[in-house]
Amino acid sequence: MKRNIDDRVGYHIGVAAHFLQNNYNQKLAEFALTVAQAKVLFMLINYGDQLQSELQSRLYVKGSTMNGIVDSLLKKDLIEKNDSETDRRTKIIVLTEKGKALEETLWLETEHMEKDLMKGFSDNEKNQLLTLLKRIKQNLDE
């Protein structure tokens, strides 16, 4: 029986994600960052100071992976780890001024990448695609 992988949505999402990840990695390498590290900066700008466990949940990573990401960002002076006022065992992750400046640069760079990614798509098509991808994410997260 012949199988036509070209008819599989998951296959095409995976291929597109692979190309997208490679493009992001190439661009972020110019700043000595990984995609995961950049996501932390974006999350801290978007949601403000956060518990490490909150970041871990938002990034869908394991605790050990989150520890590595945080350690690397600490070494680069992009974040700080502060004690919680209510529980000293709990650490709050905070962006440094250097981290904020880098995030702003990265955001502008990814904006250019996003424009290239969506070249030829109408605003309506982009919105439809976002809606469908969010639904797929929700289906997989259940």
C-alpha positions in Angstrom: 0.0 0.0 0.0 1.4 3.4 -1.0 1.3 6.1 1.5 1.1 9.8 0.5 2.8 11.8 3.2 2.1 14.9 1.2 -1.5 14.7 2.3 -0.6 14.8 6.0 -1.1 18.2 7.8 1.3 17.2 10.5 4.1 16.5 8.0 3.8 20.0 6.5 3.6 21.7 9.9 6.7 19.8 10.9 8.6 20.7 7.7 7.6 24.4 8.0 8.6 24.4 11.7 11.9 22.9 10.8 12.7 25.7 8.3 11.4 28.3 10.6 13.5 27.0 13.5 16.6 27.0 11.3 16.0 30.6 10.2 15.5 31.7 13.8 18.5 29.8 15.0 20.6 31.4 12.3 19.5 34.9 13.1 19.7 34.4 16.9 23.3 33.0 16.6 24.3 36.6 15.6 23.3 37.5 19.2 24.7 34.3 20.8 21.2 33.2 21.8 19.0 30.1 21.2 15.3 30.2 20.3 14.5 29.1 23.9 16.5 31.9 25.4 14.9 34.5 23.1 11.5 33.2 24.1 12.3 33.8 27.8 13.1 37.4 27.0 9.9 37.8 25.0 7.8 36.3 27.8 9.4 38.6 30.4 8.6 41.6 28.4 5.1 40.4 27.7 4.1 39.2 31.1 6.6 41.0 33.4 8.7 39.5 36.2 7.8 35.8 36.7 8.5 32.8 38.8 10.8 30.4 37.0 8.0 27.8 37.2 5.6 30.2 35.3 8.2 30.6 32.6 8.7 26.9 32.4 4.9 26.4 32.0 4.6 29.1 29.3 7.5 27.6 27.3 6.3 24.0 27.6 9.7 22.8 28.8 10.9 20.5 31.7 12.4 21.9 34.9 15.9 20.8 34.0 15.7 22.5 30.6 14.4 25.7 32.2 17.3 25.6 34.7 19.8 25.5 31.8 18.1 28.4 29.9 18.0 30.5 33.1 21.7 29.8 33.9 22.8 30.8 30.4 20.8 34.0 30.5 22.2 34.8 33.9 25.8 34.4 32.6 25.0 36.8 29.8 23.6 39.3 32.3 20.3 39.4 30.5 18.2 38.3 33.5 18.4 38.3 37.3 17.1 35.8 39.8 15.6 37.5 42.9 14.1 36.1 46.0 10.3 36.2 46.3 9.1 38.5 49.1 6.7 35.9 50.3 8.9 32.7 50.0 12.6 32.9 49.9 12.8 29.5 48.3 11.0 30.8 45.3 12.9 32.8 42.6 11.5 35.5 40.5 13.1 36.0 37.0 13.6 39.7 36.1 15.0 41.2 32.9 18.0 43.4 33.2 18.4 46.6 31.2 20.8 44.7 28.9 18.1 42.1 28.5 15.4 44.7 27.7 17.6 46.3 25.1 18.4 43.0 23.4 14.8 41.9 23.5 13.8 45.1 21.6 16.5 44.4 19.0 15.3 40.8 18.7 11.7 41.8 18.4 12.5 44.1 15.5 14.5 41.3 13.8 11.7 38.8 14.2 9.2 41.3 12.9 11.2 41.3 9.6 11.3 37.5 9.6 7.6 37.4 10.2 7.0 39.7 7.2 9.1 37.4 5.0 7.2 34.4 6.4 3.8 35.8 5.5 4.8 37.3 2.1 1.9 36.9 -0.3 -0.7 36.3 2.5 -3.6 38.7 3.0 -4.4 39.9 6.5 -7.5 37.6 6.4 -5.4 34.6 5.4 -2.9 35.3 8.2 -5.7 35.6 10.8 -7.2 32.3 9.5 -3.8 30.6 9.8 -3.3 31.9 13.3 -6.7 30.7 14.3 -6.2 27.2 12.8 -2.7 26.8 14.4 -4.0 27.9 17.8 -6.7 25.3 17.5 -4.2 22.6 16.6 -2.1 23.6 19.6 -5.2 23.4 21.8 -6.1 19.9 20.4 -2.5 18.7 21.2 -2.5 20.3 24.6 -5.7 18.5 25.8 
